[in-house]
Amino acid sequence: LKALADLGIKTIVSVDGAKPDVETAKKYGLRYIHLPIGYDGFSRERGLQFGRVLTDTEGPVYFHCHHGKHRGPAAAAVARLCLDEKCSVETVLAEMRQAGTDPRYTGLYAAPKELRRPTREELDRLPKDFVEVAPVSGLAALAGYGLFDGASPSAVAFVLAFAGGAILTMLADTMMPEAFAH
């Protein structure tokens, strides 16, 4: 975080699902905004929020994701398209490729391709107050407790097996090949 502050960055937009280190960021005079997205892409509304961040923050903004080359560049690409009418989709896709965004993350590449550019009025209507830490995991846990309270053991086992399979698939499809590449 110190290195970002030394570069003059004023705001970090974390698109990662992990909880941002807000306290350390504040020590270096950095503001955190937490707008998490997945590797499968994100909604137009989320993309417009990225554009709104750039219209309402002072100083340079850094889009942060776990690896620094997939979700962050996709979010920055959409933010740029929201604000720069002269910027083409082809330009931001080339920048994503240059950053190392894996082409297998088709949802991330779809976000700039499918973006219907907003008007300035649309961006201005969006809230400009952003949270430092999105309550992603807490809400998911609360929903799970509510949905599965009183569920049969076999129903809970099915869901846990399905979730475990999804995690293994994610590891095998994305993280393992990337680890072996390095």
N, C-alpha and C positions, 0 to 999 in steps of 0.2 A: 504494500500500500504506500509505503514511503516513496518507492520508485515512481508510482503514478503521480503522487503529489509533487515530486521533484520535476516531473514533466509538465506540470501546470494543469493537470486534470483537476476539475472541481467536483464532478459528479460521476459516480459509478452506477450504471444501470446493470444490475445483476439479473440475468435471464436464467440462471441456474436454480434448481430446486432447493439447494442447500441454503441454510440460514446464513445471511451475510454477517460479517464481523463488523457490525456497526460501531462498536466502541473504539476499536483500533482505527477505523476510518476517521472517526471524529478527532482522534488525537492528531491526525495529519491534516485536518481541515477539509476532509472529504465528506460529501453527502452521498448516502446510499439510497437508491430506489430499487425496490425488488419487484420485478415483473416477470415471474418465471414462465418458461415455455418448454415444450417437449421437443424431442428430436423428430417427431412426426409433423411438426409445423405449428402454426398458430392462427388464430382468427384474425379477421380484418380489424376488429375492435382492438385487439392487443397491438396490432401493427400501428394503428392510429395513435395508441397511447405512446408508442415509441416516438412517433413524430411530435406529439404534444410535449414530451419531455424536452426535446431539442428546442422547442419554441419558448419554453418557460424556465430554462436553467441558464445560469450565467457561467461563462467559461467553458472550456472543453469538457466533453462527455466521453466516458469510456464504457463500452458495452462488454460486460464480463460474462463468460460462461466457463464451465469446468475445464475444458481443453483449450479454450481460447481460439478455436478455429471452426466451430460448427454453428451453434446457436447464436453466439455473439455477432459474428459477421452477418448472419441472416437477419437479425434484429436491426443492425446498423443499415443494412441494405434497404429494408423496408422503410426505416425512418428517413433515409435519404430520399427515397422515392416520394414520400409524403410531402417533402419540403422543396425539392429541386425539380421543377418542371422540365428542365433541360436534360436531366439525367435519364438515361434509357435503362430499361430492364436488362438489356444485354451488358451494359456497363457494370451494373451491380452484380450480375451473375458472374462476370469475369473476375470481379473483385473477390467474390466468395470463393471461387476456385483458387485464386491466388493465395487467399488466406488459408487454404487447405480444407475447406468444407467438403466432407465426403459426399460424392454424388449418390451414394446409397441412401442418404437422408433426403429422399424425394420430397417430403413435406416441407423441409426447409427451403428447397429450391422452388417449390410451388408458391410459397408465400409472396415473393416479389413478382412472380409471373402472373399470379391471379389477383394481385392487388388492384382494386379500383381506387385510383388516387382520390384523396379527399379534397374538398374545397377548404379554403382558409376558415370559413364559417363552421364547417364540421369540426375542425381541430379546435377552434375556439370554444365550441360547446362542450368539449370533454372536460371533466374535472382536472384541475391542475395540482391537486394534492395527491401525492403518491406515498405509499407506505414504505417504510424502511425494511420491514420484514413481512412478507406475505404469509398468512396463516395456512399454508398448504398442508403440511403433514398433520397439524392439529385438527383441522377440519375433516380430513380424511379419516383419522382415527375416531373422531366423534361420530362420524357417519357410520363407520363400521360397527361401533358398539351399538348404535341405535338400530341398524338394519339386522344385526345378527343376534341381538338379545333374545334369547329363547329359541334360537334356531336349533335344529337337531344336530347332533355331533357329525352325522354324515354330510349334512349341508356345509358345515364349517370346514370339514376335511376337504370337500370338493373345492371350495373357494381357495383354501390354502394351497392345495395341489396345483390349481390353475395359476395362482399368483407365483408360485415357485417355478413353474414351467415358463411363465412369461419372463421372469428374471433370468433364468438360464438361457432362454432364447436371445434376450438382449445381450447378455455377456458373449454368447457364441457368435452373434451376428455383428457386433460392433466393437466391443472392448477387447476381446481376444485377438482378432486380426490386427487391431491397432497396436496392441502390446507386442505382438510378434514382429510387426513392421519396424519397431524401434529396438 
